[in-house]
């Protein structure tokens, strides 16, 4: 299962959806597409807006500025992941931490 941990200044995405084999998993592909597109858009607007660390089955995003447009993109990213989680409840979970 993919787990997305969200708090005010950090987003951590871990795991594998296990919907299908690696390379054939549409849930993992959707998550990757949503997240990579969003991170790239944020960095295009403000290259200092966030810092990310990518490893196998883990992506950690640290939000380092309060650029309104960057925050909107990240909010939209979380909303798209929540919608995906509604359809694929066994494969992706969003965990919001305060």
C-alpha positions as CSV (number, residue, x, y, z in Angstrom):
1,X,0.0,0.0,0.0
2,X,1.1,3.5,-0.7
3,X,0.9,5.8,2.3
4,X,0.9,9.6,1.9
5,X,1.7,11.4,5.2
6,X,0.8,15.1,5.1
7,X,1.5,17.8,7.7
8,X,2.1,21.5,7.4
9,X,5.6,21.5,6.1
10,X,6.3,18.0,4.9
11,X,4.7,15.4,2.6
12,X,6.1,11.8,2.7
13,X,5.0,9.2,0.2
14,X,6.1,5.6,0.9
15,X,5.4,2.1,-0.3
16,X,4.0,0.4,-3.4
17,X,0.3,0.1,-4.3
18,X,0.5,-3.6,-5.0
19,X,-2.3,-3.3,-7.5
20,X,-0.1,-5.1,-10.1
21,X,3.5,-6.0,-10.7
22,X,6.2,-3.3,-10.7
23,X,6.1,-1.5,-14.1
24,X,2.4,-2.5,-14.7
25,X,0.8,-0.9,-11.6
26,X,-1.6,1.8,-12.7
27,X,-2.1,3.1,-9.2
28,X,1.7,3.6,-8.7
29,X,1.8,5.2,-12.2
30,X,-1.0,7.6,-11.3
31,X,0.7,8.6,-8.0
32,X,4.0,9.1,-9.7
33,X,2.5,11.2,-12.4
34,X,0.5,13.4,-10.0
35,X,3.5,13.9,-7.6
36,X,6.2,14.5,-10.2
37,X,4.1,16.9,-12.2
38,X,3.2,18.8,-9.0
39,X,6.8,19.0,-7.7
40,X,8.1,20.1,-11.1
41,X,5.4,22.8,-11.3
42,X,6.4,24.1,-7.8
43,X,10.0,24.2,-8.7
44,X,9.3,26.0,-12.0
45,X,7.4,28.7,-10.1
46,X,10.0,29.0,-7.4
47,X,13.1,26.9,-7.4
48,X,13.6,27.4,-3.7
49,X,10.0,26.5,-2.7
50,X,10.7,23.0,-1.7
51,X,13.4,20.4,-1.2
52,X,12.7,16.7,-2.0
53,X,14.5,13.5,-1.4
54,X,13.8,10.5,-3.6
55,X,14.7,6.9,-2.8
56,X,13.2,3.5,-3.8
57,X,9.6,3.5,-2.6
58,X,10.0,6.8,-0.7
59,X,9.7,10.5,-1.6
60,X,10.0,13.2,1.1
61,X,9.0,16.7,0.2
62,X,9.9,19.6,2.6
63,X,8.0,22.8,1.9
64,X,10.5,25.6,2.7
65,X,8.5,28.7,1.6
66,X,5.0,30.0,1.7
67,X,4.6,30.9,-1.9
68,X,0.8,31.1,-2.4
69,X,0.9,29.4,-5.9
70,X,3.2,26.7,-4.7
71,X,0.9,25.9,-1.8
72,X,-2.1,25.8,-4.2
73,X,-0.3,23.3,-6.4
74,X,0.5,21.1,-3.4
75,X,-3.0,21.3,-2.1
76,X,-4.3,20.3,-5.5
77,X,-1.8,17.4,-5.5
78,X,-3.1,16.1,-2.2
79,X,-6.7,16.5,-3.4
80,X,-5.9,14.4,-6.5
81,X,-4.3,11.7,-4.4
82,X,-7.3,11.7,-2.1
83,X,-9.6,11.2,-5.1
84,X,-7.4,8.3,-6.2
85,X,-7.5,6.8,-2.7
86,X,-11.3,6.9,-2.8
87,X,-11.2,4.6,-5.8
88,X,-8.3,2.4,-4.7
89,X,-8.9,2.1,-1.0
90,X,-6.8,-1.1,-0.7
91,X,-3.8,0.5,-2.5
92,X,-3.4,4.1,-1.3
93,X,-4.0,5.8,2.0
94,X,-3.7,9.5,2.9
95,X,-2.7,10.3,6.5
96,X,-3.0,13.9,7.6
97,X,-1.0,14.8,10.7
98,X,-1.4,17.9,12.7
